[in-house]
């Protein structure tokens, strides 16, 4: 073992160090199974000080570090490269909620705190963190910060960038940036916090965060409605916003194909409506302030009027919390179900909200025409323009090696066309999953000089040795950006 690795092992102790292949194996492949790398060791520090000492050693010996939270990312951003020259740095042992200040609606926690655990802790204090997603049982706060995660409540509360009031991080030289103070006014120049949010660990390792909380829900009402098309779903969205935009917290659009996939592969799921519809909408209205309108009464009134206006064909309102969770289970299980259903290229993209419906139908038709046998399943957060645009392989392509081969080939043909269509609408090739390694080259291809050169310049200035999560997010110097 090299002397520098011995030093790192001594910093974290026996509980925080392993170089055994079997111990590291689960953490060397990304959640989607697209990338597998190698690592010299897996380090699991228990404190910010230990992270700092590790980074100082790495800086002195030019050793690259790959930070990892729950390993539930979608773009290979936490997977080391195949060369095996990096050290994997897990933040999972740093799982302490340091403070919950209910009166200030703030909470301070370590980077390794699991989102679901954070939700449960806040609930005991009459607060909640208004960001949730399907992987809440494994996703960690540090990973959510580093990818600027979104989820299903962005419509009302914004992405992680809007919910982070302060950050603590270790920079590439091992120095600790202590920016946990939740200052509303701070004019000391560049905002390092905002560079670290969405930075995917390429500029520093997030070790703690001060997060904004909101009052716990008094109650909520979740409903499922059938609509004829994405355009009809958008009309319903505008109608609801015109009446109750302050209590509308979720608006999801789901095609029948995705619903069928969930019902087929996910246990304990049932059709929400007796008569199926080509497209479905999942909405949630909430009440978190005394004196606000009863969300059930609001939903009953609005959906009755929506039926009268022919905006929806049918609707079901959750009778209780278990029923509401059953609706959300369908939405949260789509990716898992489709992974079982067969090979698919999954694109996390965003377009202007006003163009989302037309994009879904028009881009879907163009892709299916250009690539015979493929089927497009598009769903997502209509309230914020985020489309999860999945292109399924032809029926004769099976899972296993054949499916992997199809995905590798199609990522060079299908995905660029999808991204070109996105850019043509003024959209983004990454809405909430980040860039990682899977979209890095496409970011270079589709970004202008200003974005690409700025990303590289910031990376070079803060991490000149390129030891922080190398090969992720920042386009390589050899890549040629769009003019």
C-alpha positions in Angstrom: 0.0 0.0 0.0 1.3 3.4 -1.0 2.3 5.7 1.9 -0.3 8.3 0.9 -3.1 5.6 1.0 -1.8 4.5 4.4 -2.2 8.1 5.6 -5.8 8.2 4.3 -6.5 4.9 6.0 -5.2 6.2 9.3 -7.4 9.3 9.1 -10.7 7.4 8.8 -9.7 4.3 10.9 -10.8 0.7 10.3 -14.5 1.5 10.1 -13.9 4.0 7.3 -11.4 2.2 5.0 -11.5 -0.7 2.7 -9.7 -1.8 -0.4 -11.3 -5.2 -0.6 -12.9 -5.7 -4.1 -16.0 -7.4 -2.7 -16.7 -4.5 -0.3 -16.2 -1.9 -3.0 -18.1 -3.7 -5.8 -21.6 -2.4 -5.0 -20.4 1.2 -5.2 -18.5 0.9 -8.5 -21.5 0.7 -10.8 -24.1 3.5 -11.3 -27.8 3.0 -10.5 -28.7 2.5 -14.1 -25.9 -0.1 -14.7 -24.4 1.9 -17.6 -21.0 2.6 -16.0 -18.7 0.5 -14.0 -15.3 1.8 -12.8 -12.4 0.8 -10.5 -11.1 2.4 -7.3 -7.9 2.1 -5.3 -9.9 2.2 -2.1 -13.2 3.2 -0.5 -13.0 5.8 2.2 -15.9 6.7 4.5 -15.0 9.7 6.7 -17.1 10.5 9.7 -16.6 14.2 9.9 -15.8 17.3 7.9 -12.3 17.4 9.5 -11.6 13.9 8.2 -12.7 14.9 4.7 -10.4 17.9 4.9 -7.4 15.7 6.0 -8.1 13.2 3.2 -8.3 16.0 0.6 -5.0 17.5 1.9 -3.3 14.2 1.3 -4.9 13.8 -2.1 -3.8 17.4 -3.0 -0.2 16.7 -2.0 0.0 13.6 -4.1 -2.3 14.6 -7.0 -4.8 11.7 -6.3 -8.2 12.1 -7.7 -11.3 11.7 -5.5 -14.8 10.6 -6.5 -17.4 11.7 -4.0 -20.5 9.6 -3.6 -23.7 9.8 -1.6 -26.5 7.3 -2.1 -25.2 6.1 -5.6 -28.6 6.7 -7.0 -27.6 9.2 -9.7 -28.8 8.9 -13.3 -25.8 10.2 -15.3 -22.8 8.3 -13.9 -21.7 11.3 -11.9 -20.5 9.3 -8.9 -18.9 6.4 -10.7 -15.1 6.3 -10.9 -13.4 5.7 -14.3 -12.2 2.3 -15.5 -8.5 3.1 -15.0 -8.7 2.6 -11.3 -6.6 5.6 -10.3 -9.1 7.3 -8.1 -10.2 6.9 -4.5 -14.0 6.6 -3.9 -15.1 8.9 -1.1 -18.4 7.9 0.5 -20.2 10.5 2.7 -22.7 7.9 4.0 -21.2 7.8 7.5 -21.7 11.6 7.9 -25.4 11.3 8.6 -26.0 13.6 11.5 -28.8 16.2 11.6 -27.0 18.9 13.4 -29.8 21.3 14.2 -33.5 21.9 13.4 -34.5 25.5 14.1 -38.3 25.3 13.6 -38.8 29.0 14.5 -36.4 30.1 11.7 -37.6 27.3 9.3 -34.0 26.1 8.9 -32.2 22.8 9.4 -28.5 22.0 9.3 -27.4 18.5 8.4 -24.5 16.4 7.2 -24.1 15.6 3.6 -24.8 11.9 4.2 -28.2 12.3 5.7 -30.8 10.3 3.7 -33.6 12.4 2.3 -36.4 10.1 3.8 -34.7 10.2 7.2 -34.6 14.0 7.0 -38.3 14.1 6.2 -39.1 12.0 9.2 -37.0 14.0 11.6 -38.5 17.3 10.5 -42.0 15.8 10.8 -41.4 15.5 14.6 -40.7 19.2 14.7 -43.8 20.3 12.7 -41.7 21.1 9.6 -41.0 19.5 6.3 -38.5 19.8 3.5 -40.4 20.5 0.3 -38.3 18.3 -2.0 -39.1 14.7 -2.7 -38.4 12.1 -5.4 -38.7 8.4 -6.0 -35.2 7.6 -4.6 -35.8 9.4 -1.3 -34.9 6.2 0.6 -31.3 6.3 -0.7 -30.6 9.8 -2.0 -28.5 11.9 0.3 -28.5 15.6 1.0 -25.0 16.1 -0.3 -25.9 14.3 -3.6 -29.1 16.3 -3.9 -27.1 19.6 -3.5 -24.4 18.6 -5.8 -26.8 17.7 -8.6 -29.3 20.5 -7.9 -32.0 17.9 -7.7 -35.6 18.8 -8.5 -38.4 16.3 -7.9 -42.2 16.6 -7.8 -42.6 19.8 -5.7 -40.5 22.2 -7.9 -43.7 23.8 -9.1 -44.3 25.5 -5.8 -40.9 25.4 -4.0 -38.2 25.3 -6.6 -35.1 23.1 -7.1 -32.4 22.4 -4.5 -30.8 25.7 -5.5 -33.8 27.6 -4.1 -33.8 25.5 -0.9 -30.2 25.8 0.2 -29.6 28.6 2.6 -25.9 27.8 3.4 -23.2 25.3 2.6 -20.1 23.7 4.2 -17.6 22.1 1.8 -14.0 21.0 1.5 -12.2 22.6 -1.4 -9.5 20.9 -3.6 -6.6 22.0 -1.3 -8.3 20.7 1.8 -9.5 24.0 3.1 -12.9 24.1 4.6 -15.5 26.6 3.2 -17.8 27.4 6.1 -20.8 29.1 4.6 -23.6 27.6 6.7 -24.9 30.9 8.0 -28.2 31.6 6.4 -27.6 35.2 5.5 -30.2 36.9 3.4 -27.8 39.6 2.4 -24.1 38.8 1.7 -22.3 40.9 -0.9 -18.8 39.6 -0.6 -18.3 38.8 -4.3 -18.8 35.5 -6.1 -21.2 33.2 -4.4 -19.2 30.0 -3.9 -22.3 28.3 -2.6 -24.1 28.6 -5.9 -21.0 27.2 -7.7 -21.0 24.1 -5.5 -24.8 23.6 -5.9 -25.0 21.6 -9.2 -21.2 21.3 -9.3 -21.4 17.5 -9.1 -18.3 17.4 -6.8 -16.0 18.9 -9.4 -15.1 22.0 -7.4 -15.3 20.6 -3.8 -17.0 18.1 -1.6 -20.2 19.2 0.1 -20.1 18.1 3.7 -23.0 20.0 5.2 -25.9 22.2 4.3 -28.3 24.6 5.9 -31.7 23.9 4.3 -34.9 25.9 4.2 -38.0 24.1 5.7 -41.7 24.9 5.6 -44.5 24.1 8.0 -45.7 20.5 8.0 -48.9 19.9 6.0 -52.2 20.3 7.8 -53.7 18.1 5.1 -53.5 17.5 1.4 -55.6 16.1 -1.4 -54.3 14.0 -4.2 -56.3 13.2 -7.3 -55.8 11.3 -10.6 -57.5 12.4 -13.8 -57.8 11.1 -17.3 -57.2 13.4 -20.2 -57.1 13.0 -24.0 -53.7 14.4 -24.8 -50.7 16.3 -23.4 -52.4 19.5 -24.8 -55.5 18.8 -22.8 -53.2 18.2 -19.7 -51.7 21.7 -20.3 -55.1 23.3 -20.5 -56.1 21.6 -17.2 -52.8 22.9 -15.7 -53.6 26.5 -16.8 -57.2 26.2 -15.5 -56.0 24.9 -12.0 -53.3 27.6 -11.8 -55.9 30.3 -12.6 -58.0 29.3 -9.6 -55.7 27.9 -6.9 -52.0 28.4 -7.8 -51.0 29.0 -4.2 -52.0 25.5 -3.0 -51.2 23.5 -6.1 -48.0 21.6 -5.3 -47.8 18.9 -7.8 -48.9 18.3 -11.4 -47.6 15.2 -13.2 -48.4 14.0 -16.6 -48.3 10.2 -17.3 -49.1 8.4 -20.5 -51.1 5.2 -20.5 -48.1 3.2 -21.6 -46.2 4.1 -18.5 -49.2 3.3 -16.3 -49.5 -0.1 -17.9 -45.8 -0.8 -17.3 -46.1 0.0 -13.6 -49.2 -2.1 -13.2 -47.5 -5.0 -14.9 -44.2 -5.0 -13.0 -44.8 -3.2 -9.6 -46.6 -5.2 -6.9 -49.6 -3.8 -5.1 -50.5 -1.2 -7.8 -54.0 -0.8 -9.2 -55.5 1.3 -12.0 -56.7 4.6 -10.5 -59.6 4.9 -12.9 -62.2 2.3 -14.0 -62.0 3.4 -17.6 -58.4 4.0 -18.8 -57.4 7.2 -20.6 -54.7 7.9 -23.2 -53.0 10.3 -20.8 -53.2 10.8 -17.0 -52.6 13.7 -14.7 -51.6 13.4 -11.0 -52.3 16.5 -9.0 -51.7 17.4 -5.4 -53.2 20.4 -3.5 -52.0 21.1 0.1 -52.9 23.2 3.1 -50.0 24.2 5.4 -51.4 27.4 6.9 -54.3 27.7 9.4 -57.3 29.3 7.8 -56.4 28.2 4.2 -59.1 26.4 2.2 -59.7 22.7 2.7 -57.8 21.1 -0.2 -60.4 18.4 -0.7 -63.2 20.9 -1.1 -61.0 22.8 -3.6 -60.2 19.7 -5.6 -63.8 18.4 -5.7 -65.0 21.8 -6.9 -62.2 22.2 -9.5 -62.5 18.7 -11.0 -66.2 19.0 -11.2 -65.8 22.2 -13.2 -63.0 20.6 -15.3 -65.4 17.7 -16.3 -68.1 20.2 -17.2 -65.6 22.0 -19.4 -64.5 18.7 -21.0 -60.9 19.2 -19.8 -60.9 15.7 -18.2 -62.8 12.5 -18.9 -62.8 11.1 -15.4 -61.2 11.6 -12.1 -60.5 9.8 -8.8 -59.8 11.6 -5.5 -57.7 9.8 -2.9 -59.9 8.8 0.1 -57.1 8.8 2.6 -53.4 9.0 3.0 -52.8 5.4 2.0 -54.8 6.0 -1.2 -52.8 9.1 -1.9 -49.5 7.2 -1.5 -50.8 4.6 -3.8 -51.3 7.2 -6.5 -47.8 8.6 -6.0 -46.3 5.1 -5.9 -47.4 4.7 -9.5 -45.6 7.9 -10.5 -42.5 7.2 -8.5 -42.2 3.6 -9.9 -42.2 4.4 -13.6 -38.4 4.3 -14.1 -38.1 1.1 -12.1 -41.0 -0.5 -14.1 -39.5 0.5 -17.4 -36.1 -0.9 -16.5 -37.8 -4.2 -16.0 -39.8 -3.8 -19.2 -36.8 -3.7 -21.5 -33.9 -1.5 -22.8 -34.7 2.2 -23.1 -32.7 5.4 -23.4 -33.9 7.8 -20.7 -33.5 11.5 -21.3 -34.0 14.1 -18.5 -34.8 17.3 -20.4 -36.6 20.6 -19.9 -38.5 22.8 -22.3 -40.5 26.0 -21.7 -43.7 25.0 -19.9 -45.9 26.5 -22.7 -44.2 24.2 -25.3 -44.1 21.0 -23.2 -47.2 19.4 -24.6 -46.4 20.0 -28.2 -42.8 18.8 -27.6 -44.0 15.5 -26.2 -46.3 14.7 -29.1 -44.2 16.2 -32.0 -40.7 15.1 -30.8 -42.1 11.7 -29.9 -43.5 11.2 -33.4 -40.2 12.4 -35.0 -38.1 10.0 -33.0 -40.4 7.0 -33.7 -40.4 7.8 -37.5 -36.6 8.3 -37.6 -35.8 5.1 -35.7 -38.1 2.3 -36.8 -39.5 0.1 -34.1 -38.8 2.5 -31.2 -41.5 3.7 -28.9 -41.4 7.0 -27.0 -42.8 7.2 -23.4 -42.7 10.8 -22.2 -43.9 11.8 -18.7 -42.9 14.3 -16.0 -43.5 17.5 -14.2 -45.7 19.6 -16.5 -45.7 22.5 -14.0 -41.9 23.1 -14.5 -41.4 21.9 -18.1 -39.3 18.8 -17.1 -39.9 15.9 -19.5 -38.6 12.4 -18.8 -38.3 11.4 -22.4 -37.8 7.6 -22.7 -37.1 5.9 -26.0 -37.8 2.2 -25.8 -35.9 -0.3 -27.9 -37.8 -2.2 -30.7 -39.7 -5.3 -29.5 -37.1 -7.7 -30.9 -34.3 -6.2 -28.8 -34.0 -8.2 -25.6 -32.4 -7.3 -22.3 -28.9 -8.4 -21.4 -25.9 -8.0 -23.8 -28.2 -7.3 -26.8 -30.0 -4.5 -25.0 -26.7 -3.0 -23.8 -25.4 -3.0 -27.4 -28.5 -1.3 -28.6 -28.3 1.4 -25.9 -24.6 2.1 -26.7 -25.3 2.4 -30.4 -28.5 4.4 -29.9 -26.9 6.8 -27.5 -24.8 8.0 -30.5 -27.8 8.4 -32.8 -31.1 8.7 -31.0 -29.9 10.8 -28.0 -28.3 13.5 -30.2 -31.5 13.9 -32.1 -33.5 14.2 -28.9 -31.1 16.8 -27.6 -31.2 18.7 -30.9 -35.0 18.9 -30.7 -34.7 20.1 -27.1 -32.2 22.9 -27.9 -34.4 24.0 -30.8 -37.1 24.8 -28.3 -34.8 26.8 -26.1 -34.6 23.9 -23.6 -32.0 22.1 -21.6 -30.5 18.6 -22.1 -30.5 18.2 -18.3 -33.4 19.3 -16.1 -32.7 17.7 -12.7 -30.3 14.7 -13.1 -27.1 16.6 -13.8 -24.5 16.1 -16.5 -22.2 13.5 -15.0 -20.3 11.6 -17.6 -23.2 10.5 -19.8 -24.0 14.0 -21.0 -20.6 15.7 -20.8 -19.8 15.4 -24.5 -23.3 16.5 -25.5 -23.0 19.5 -23.3 -19.9 20.5 -25.2 -21.5 19.9 -28.6 -24.6 21.9 -27.8 -23.2 24.7 -25.7 -21.8 27.9 -27.0 -18.3 29.1 -26.4 -19.3 31.2 -23.4 -20.7 28.4 -21.3 -18.0 25.9 -22.2 -15.1 28.1 -21.7 -16.5 29.5 -18.4 -17.0 26.0 -17.0 -13.4 25.0 -17.9 -12.0 28.3 -16.5 -13.8 27.9 -13.2 -12.7 24.3 -12.9 -9.1 25.2 -13.7 -9.0 28.1 -11.2 -10.4 26.2 -8.3 -9.1 22.7 -9.0 -6.0 23.1 -11.1 -4.8 19.5 -10.5 -8.2 18.1 -11.6 -8.5 15.8 -8.5 -12.1 16.5 -7.8 -14.4 14.0 -9.6 -12.4 14.2 -12.9 -14.2 13.5 -16.2 -17.6 14.7 -14.9 -19.7 17.7 -15.9 -16.9 19.9 -17.4 -16.4 19.4 -21.2 -12.9 18.2 -22.1 -10.6 20.7 -23.7 -10.6 18.6 -26.9 -14.4 18.9 -27.3 -15.7 21.4 -29.8 -18.6 23.6 -28.7 -21.3 24.9 -31.0 -20.8 28.3 -32.5 
